């Protein structure tokens, strides 16, 4: 299967504080409830199309990548930190509102962007009518039973990212790496090639392709996980939040049990998707859409 993404009805750039830019793409129904959607660390929003294609008929969908990811041009210095990503998200939210007008709006965020949205909502302000967070890999306090597993998980990811291959002769080379990886083997048919297309750009020197998100930037985000001190209760947010985790019973999962604990201890509206790992929206998009729409409908947004 091959995924062909629709052309956006509108595109515009959001200028960030340091001169970097984020390319926004508008899809779907311009008269619908507005949804902002983005991606996890080292990935890109276009690759979540197996999930977000099901939102196009009803919703006004704004798809974007965080700095140094996806369709954005990487910048130097990268300022690739959660503190900066949080400020960037505020610029995105305010620019969308300024350009397109005020409208009921929900955010759909996965992993790194989920943590960013949580930090943004608590530290900067609640800008949403609802938030849907897919498997944010939050690390609990050091005394928590899940701390050691999550800290080891983030350390392993940091070391892996630092050694990650960054250049490829073809897009298909990276697609094949995704197909062979145990962590990404459950993606739906066609998603491996779509992800490879979404996270690579032509090398500036003209020799093949390279990752848009440098391995050093990806590693920096993983390394910051244990110092974020981000284990909030649902009551700390200014509105409804849905927490959707991967399967906590899946062998080898770290984020699944952590989100089950966060959901239980924090009083969240929590669900998990059976049989999925961390990239649940690309593994079981239909189930993720069902949970998304049920939650939005409960709050008058679908």
VOZA-597961 format. One record per residue (C-alpha): x, y, z; chain; residue number from 1. Coordinates in steps of 0.05 Angstrom, whole numbers. Example, Ala and Ser with C-alpha at 12.3 -4.5 7.8 and 13.67 -1.06 7.14 Angstrom:
2
@u:246&v:-90&w:156&cadena:A&num:1
@u:273&v:-21&w:143&cadena:A&num:2
// end
This chain:
302
@u:0&v:0&w:0&cadena:A&num:1
@u:23&v:71&w:-16&cadena:A&num:2
@u:-4&v:132&w:21&cadena:A&num:3
@u:-14&v:195&w:-21&cadena:A&num:4
@u:-25&v:255&w:24&cadena:A&num:5
@u:-76&v:306&w:1&cadena:A&num:6
@u:-52&v:376&w:-16&cadena:A&num:7
@u:-68&v:425&w:40&cadena:A&num:8
@u:-121&v:477&w:26&cadena:A&num:9
@u:-75&v:529&w:58&cadena:A&num:10
@u:-3&v:532&w:82&cadena:A&num:11
@u:32&v:586&w:122&cadena:A&num:12
@u:94&v:595&w:164&cadena:A&num:13
@u:96&v:612&w:238&cadena:A&num:14
@u:157&v:654&w:255&cadena:A&num:15
@u:189&v:633&w:320&cadena:A&num:16
@u:227&v:676&w:369&cadena:A&num:17
@u:296&v:657&w:343&cadena:A&num:18
@u:282&v:663&w:268&cadena:A&num:19
@u:263&v:590&w:258&cadena:A&num:20
@u:197&v:575&w:223&cadena:A&num:21
@u:143&v:523&w:228&cadena:A&num:22
@u:104&v:505&w:166&cadena:A&num:23
@u:29&v:497&w:180&cadena:A&num:24
@u:-15&v:456&w:133&cadena:A&num:25
@u:-91&v:463&w:135&cadena:A&num:26
@u:-133&v:403&w:114&cadena:A&num:27
@u:-205&v:380&w:119&cadena:A&num:28
@u:-268&v:420&w:132&cadena:A&num:29
@u:-255&v:494&w:145&cadena:A&num:30
@u:-323&v:500&w:179&cadena:A&num:31
@u:-311&v:444&w:229&cadena:A&num:32
@u:-282&v:443&w:299&cadena:A&num:33
@u:-208&v:460&w:295&cadena:A&num:34
@u:-156&v:407&w:311&cadena:A&num:35
@u:-81&v:417&w:317&cadena:A&num:36
@u:-40&v:354&w:306&cadena:A&num:37
@u:34&v:338&w:310&cadena:A&num:38
@u:84&v:283&w:323&cadena:A&num:39
@u:134&v:249&w:368&cadena:A&num:40
@u:210&v:257&w:375&cadena:A&num:41
@u:248&v:242&w:310&cadena:A&num:42
@u:184&v:231&w:271&cadena:A&num:43
@u:139&v:277&w:229&cadena:A&num:44
@u:65&v:294&w:227&cadena:A&num:45
@u:54&v:272&w:155&cadena:A&num:46
@u:71&v:201&w:175&cadena:A&num:47
@u:10&v:199&w:222&cadena:A&num:48
@u:-35&v:203&w:161&cadena:A&num:49
@u:-62&v:132&w:172&cadena:A&num:50
@u:-94&v:163&w:234&cadena:A&num:51
@u:-111&v:234&w:214&cadena:A&num:52
@u:-140&v:217&w:146&cadena:A&num:53
@u:-203&v:197&w:184&cadena:A&num:54
@u:-212&v:268&w:211&cadena:A&num:55
@u:-214&v:305&w:145&cadena:A&num:56
@u:-288&v:301&w:131&cadena:A&num:57
@u:-312&v:335&w:195&cadena:A&num:58
@u:-255&v:375&w:223&cadena:A&num:59
@u:-213&v:436&w:207&cadena:A&num:60
@u:-145&v:402&w:215&cadena:A&num:61
@u:-79&v:440&w:224&cadena:A&num:62
@u:-20&v:393&w:216&cadena:A&num:63
@u:50&v:416&w:234&cadena:A&num:64
@u:120&v:392&w:254&cadena:A&num:65
@u:161&v:419&w:312&cadena:A&num:66
@u:226&v:455&w:298&cadena:A&num:67
@u:280&v:413&w:264&cadena:A&num:68
@u:229&v:361&w:242&cadena:A&num:69
@u:189&v:343&w:181&cadena:A&num:70
@u:175&v:399&w:131&cadena:A&num:71
@u:214&v:451&w:171&cadena:A&num:72
@u:284&v:473&w:154&cadena:A&num:73
@u:332&v:454&w:210&cadena:A&num:74
@u:364&v:514&w:245&cadena:A&num:75
@u:430&v:529&w:280&cadena:A&num:76
@u:433&v:535&w:338&cadena:A&num:77
@u:378&v:483&w:343&cadena:A&num:78
@u:351&v:504&w:412&cadena:A&num:79
@u:322&v:434&w:413&cadena:A&num:80
@u:296&v:433&w:484&cadena:A&num:81
@u:228&v:422&w:517&cadena:A&num:82
@u:231&v:493&w:543&cadena:A&num:83
@u:238&v:520&w:472&cadena:A&num:84
@u:186&v:472&w:443&cadena:A&num:85
@u:137&v:497&w:495&cadena:A&num:86
@u:148&v:569&w:473&cadena:A&num:87
@u:143&v:547&w:400&cadena:A&num:88
@u:75&v:515&w:413&cadena:A&num:89
@u:49&v:580&w:443&cadena:A&num:90
@u:70&v:617&w:380&cadena:A&num:91
@u:35&v:565&w:337&cadena:A&num:92
@u:-30&v:569&w:377&cadena:A&num:93
@u:-31&v:645&w:376&cadena:A&num:94
@u:-14&v:651&w:302&cadena:A&num:95
@u:-68&v:601&w:282&cadena:A&num:96
@u:-119&v:641&w:322&cadena:A&num:97
@u:-95&v:707&w:292&cadena:A&num:98
@u:-97&v:682&w:221&cadena:A&num:99
@u:-159&v:638&w:222&cadena:A&num:100
@u:-200&v:668&w:278&cadena:A&num:101
@u:-223&v:640&w:344&cadena:A&num:102
@u:-258&v:573&w:343&cadena:A&num:103
@u:-269&v:513&w:388&cadena:A&num:104
@u:-201&v:478&w:385&cadena:A&num:105
@u:-172&v:413&w:409&cadena:A&num:106
@u:-100&v:388&w:407&cadena:A&num:107
@u:-79&v:318&w:386&cadena:A&num:108
@u:-8&v:304&w:409&cadena:A&num:109
@u:36&v:242&w:412&cadena:A&num:110
@u:97&v:227&w:455&cadena:A&num:111
@u:145&v:286&w:454&cadena:A&num:112
@u:90&v:333&w:431&cadena:A&num:113
@u:44&v:306&w:485&cadena:A&num:114
@u:95&v:323&w:539&cadena:A&num:115
@u:105&v:391&w:507&cadena:A&num:116
@u:29&v:404&w:507&cadena:A&num:117
@u:25&v:384&w:581&cadena:A&num:118
@u:83&v:430&w:599&cadena:A&num:119
@u:53&v:486&w:557&cadena:A&num:120
@u:-16&v:480&w:587&cadena:A&num:121
@u:10&v:480&w:659&cadena:A&num:122
@u:66&v:531&w:654&cadena:A&num:123
@u:41&v:579&w:600&cadena:A&num:124
@u:-34&v:571&w:599&cadena:A&num:125
@u:-94&v:530&w:577&cadena:A&num:126
@u:-109&v:546&w:504&cadena:A&num:127
@u:-155&v:489&w:487&cadena:A&num:128
@u:-225&v:463&w:491&cadena:A&num:129
@u:-195&v:394&w:500&cadena:A&num:130
@u:-130&v:356&w:494&cadena:A&num:131
@u:-118&v:285&w:470&cadena:A&num:132
@u:-50&v:258&w:491&cadena:A&num:133
@u:-24&v:194&w:459&cadena:A&num:134
@u:26&v:156&w:502&cadena:A&num:135
@u:67&v:216&w:530&cadena:A&num:136
@u:129&v:182&w:558&cadena:A&num:137
@u:128&v:219&w:625&cadena:A&num:138
@u:178&v:197&w:677&cadena:A&num:139
@u:148&v:192&w:747&cadena:A&num:140
@u:183&v:218&w:810&cadena:A&num:141
@u:245&v:178&w:832&cadena:A&num:142
@u:208&v:145&w:889&cadena:A&num:143
@u:154&v:118&w:842&cadena:A&num:144
@u:155&v:42&w:826&cadena:A&num:145
@u:156&v:58&w:751&cadena:A&num:146
@u:214&v:107&w:755&cadena:A&num:147
@u:271&v:58&w:745&cadena:A&num:148
@u:240&v:27&w:683&cadena:A&num:149
@u:225&v:93&w:650&cadena:A&num:150
@u:293&v:123&w:667&cadena:A&num:151
@u:328&v:62&w:637&cadena:A&num:152
@u:282&v:67&w:576&cadena:A&num:153
@u:300&v:140&w:563&cadena:A&num:154
@u:374&v:126&w:574&cadena:A&num:155
@u:372&v:70&w:523&cadena:A&num:156
@u:336&v:115&w:473&cadena:A&num:157
@u:387&v:170&w:484&cadena:A&num:158
@u:445&v:124&w:470&cadena:A&num:159
@u:411&v:94&w:409&cadena:A&num:160
@u:395&v:162&w:379&cadena:A&num:161
@u:467&v:187&w:387&cadena:A&num:162
@u:491&v:128&w:345&cadena:A&num:163
@u:434&v:131&w:295&cadena:A&num:164
@u:450&v:129&w:221&cadena:A&num:165
@u:434&v:198&w:191&cadena:A&num:166
@u:446&v:190&w:116&cadena:A&num:167
@u:413&v:144&w:66&cadena:A&num:168
@u:424&v:133&w:-8&cadena:A&num:169
@u:349&v:125&w:-20&cadena:A&num:170
@u:284&v:134&w:19&cadena:A&num:171
@u:272&v:59&w:12&cadena:A&num:172
@u:334&v:44&w:53&cadena:A&num:173
@u:303&v:77&w:114&cadena:A&num:174
@u:235&v:47&w:99&cadena:A&num:175
@u:267&v:-22&w:101&cadena:A&num:176
@u:301&v:-6&w:168&cadena:A&num:177
@u:232&v:10&w:196&cadena:A&num:178
@u:204&v:-55&w:169&cadena:A&num:179
@u:259&v:-96&w:201&cadena:A&num:180
@u:256&v:-62&w:269&cadena:A&num:181
@u:217&v:-98&w:323&cadena:A&num:182
@u:193&v:-31&w:350&cadena:A&num:183
@u:161&v:-10&w:284&cadena:A&num:184
@u:141&v:-77&w:255&cadena:A&num:185
@u:68&v:-69&w:275&cadena:A&num:186
@u:56&v:-6&w:234&cadena:A&num:187
@u:0&v:-12&w:182&cadena:A&num:188
@u:19&v:-30&w:111&cadena:A&num:189
@u:50&v:30&w:75&cadena:A&num:190
@u:68&v:68&w:138&cadena:A&num:191
@u:142&v:49&w:137&cadena:A&num:192
@u:152&v:82&w:69&cadena:A&num:193
@u:109&v:141&w:88&cadena:A&num:194
@u:149&v:153&w:152&cadena:A&num:195
@u:215&v:149&w:114&cadena:A&num:196
@u:190&v:200&w:64&cadena:A&num:197
@u:167&v:245&w:120&cadena:A&num:198
@u:230&v:246&w:162&cadena:A&num:199
@u:282&v:251&w:106&cadena:A&num:200
@u:303&v:309&w:63&cadena:A&num:201
@u:351&v:312&w:4&cadena:A&num:202
@u:421&v:323&w:30&cadena:A&num:203
@u:445&v:394&w:19&cadena:A&num:204
@u:509&v:367&w:-14&cadena:A&num:205
@u:466&v:330&w:-65&cadena:A&num:206
@u:487&v:261&w:-42&cadena:A&num:207
@u:425&v:220&w:-24&cadena:A&num:208
@u:381&v:237&w:36&cadena:A&num:209
@u:390&v:255&w:109&cadena:A&num:210
@u:346&v:258&w:171&cadena:A&num:211
@u:313&v:325&w:181&cadena:A&num:212
@u:320&v:316&w:256&cadena:A&num:213
@u:394&v:307&w:271&cadena:A&num:214
@u:409&v:247&w:316&cadena:A&num:215
@u:440&v:296&w:366&cadena:A&num:216
@u:374&v:335&w:370&cadena:A&num:217
@u:334&v:271&w:378&cadena:A&num:218
@u:381&v:247&w:434&cadena:A&num:219
@u:376&v:314&w:470&cadena:A&num:220
@u:300&v:307&w:477&cadena:A&num:221
@u:306&v:236&w:504&cadena:A&num:222
@u:360&v:258&w:553&cadena:A&num:223
@u:316&v:313&w:582&cadena:A&num:224
@u:260&v:265&w:601&cadena:A&num:225
@u:283&v:250&w:672&cadena:A&num:226
@u:293&v:323&w:690&cadena:A&num:227
@u:225&v:350&w:667&cadena:A&num:228
@u:189&v:335&w:732&cadena:A&num:229
@u:125&v:325&w:693&cadena:A&num:230
@u:75&v:279&w:728&cadena:A&num:231
@u:14&v:324&w:734&cadena:A&num:232
@u:-56&v:308&w:757&cadena:A&num:233
@u:-113&v:318&w:708&cadena:A&num:234
@u:-141&v:372&w:755&cadena:A&num:235
@u:-80&v:415&w:741&cadena:A&num:236
@u:-104&v:429&w:670&cadena:A&num:237
@u:-155&v:482&w:652&cadena:A&num:238
@u:-201&v:434&w:615&cadena:A&num:239
@u:-213&v:362&w:594&cadena:A&num:240
@u:-154&v:317&w:577&cadena:A&num:241
@u:-157&v:248&w:548&cadena:A&num:242
@u:-97&v:202&w:560&cadena:A&num:243
@u:-90&v:145&w:511&cadena:A&num:244
@u:-33&v:97&w:524&cadena:A&num:245
@u:-3&v:38&w:488&cadena:A&num:246
@u:-17&v:-32&w:516&cadena:A&num:247
@u:11&v:-35&w:588&cadena:A&num:248
@u:11&v:-111&w:582&cadena:A&num:249
@u:54&v:-114&w:520&cadena:A&num:250
@u:120&v:-148&w:534&cadena:A&num:251
@u:178&v:-99&w:540&cadena:A&num:252
@u:133&v:-37&w:543&cadena:A&num:253
@u:157&v:19&w:589&cadena:A&num:254
@u:110&v:75&w:569&cadena:A&num:255
@u:47&v:32&w:573&cadena:A&num:256
@u:53&v:16&w:648&cadena:A&num:257
@u:76&v:88&w:662&cadena:A&num:258
@u:14&v:117&w:629&cadena:A&num:259
@u:-31&v:67&w:664&cadena:A&num:260
@u:-1&v:91&w:730&cadena:A&num:261
@u:-8&v:165&w:710&cadena:A&num:262
@u:-80&v:155&w:689&cadena:A&num:263
@u:-98&v:119&w:753&cadena:A&num:264
@u:-61&v:164&w:801&cadena:A&num:265
@u:-75&v:229&w:765&cadena:A&num:266
@u:-150&v:220&w:756&cadena:A&num:267
@u:-147&v:222&w:680&cadena:A&num:268
@u:-198&v:199&w:629&cadena:A&num:269
@u:-151&v:142&w:609&cadena:A&num:270
@u:-155&v:87&w:558&cadena:A&num:271
@u:-104&v:41&w:525&cadena:A&num:272
@u:-103&v:8&w:457&cadena:A&num:273
@u:-94&v:-67&w:463&cadena:A&num:274
@u:-36&v:-98&w:426&cadena:A&num:275
@u:-1&v:-32&w:410&cadena:A&num:276
@u:67&v:-4&w:424&cadena:A&num:277
@u:88&v:69&w:429&cadena:A&num:278
@u:67&v:88&w:357&cadena:A&num:279
@u:-4&v:66&w:369&cadena:A&num:280
@u:-35&v:116&w:320&cadena:A&num:281
@u:3&v:83&w:264&cadena:A&num:282
@u:-7&v:12&w:290&cadena:A&num:283
@u:-83&v:14&w:302&cadena:A&num:284
@u:-108&v:80&w:273&cadena:A&num:285
@u:-181&v:60&w:271&cadena:A&num:286
@u:-182&v:45&w:346&cadena:A&num:287
@u:-145&v:110&w:361&cadena:A&num:288
@u:-195&v:149&w:319&cadena:A&num:289
@u:-254&v:116&w:356&cadena:A&num:290
@u:-226&v:136&w:424&cadena:A&num:291
@u:-211&v:206&w:398&cadena:A&num:292
@u:-281&v:218&w:370&cadena:A&num:293
@u:-316&v:189&w:431&cadena:A&num:294
@u:-277&v:237&w:476&cadena:A&num:295
@u:-288&v:298&w:432&cadena:A&num:296
@u:-362&v:281&w:427&cadena:A&num:297
@u:-369&v:278&w:503&cadena:A&num:298
@u:-344&v:349&w:505&cadena:A&num:299
@u:-386&v:376&w:448&cadena:A&num:300
@u:-330&v:378&w:397&cadena:A&num:301
@u:-351&v:323&w:349&cadena:A&num:302
// end
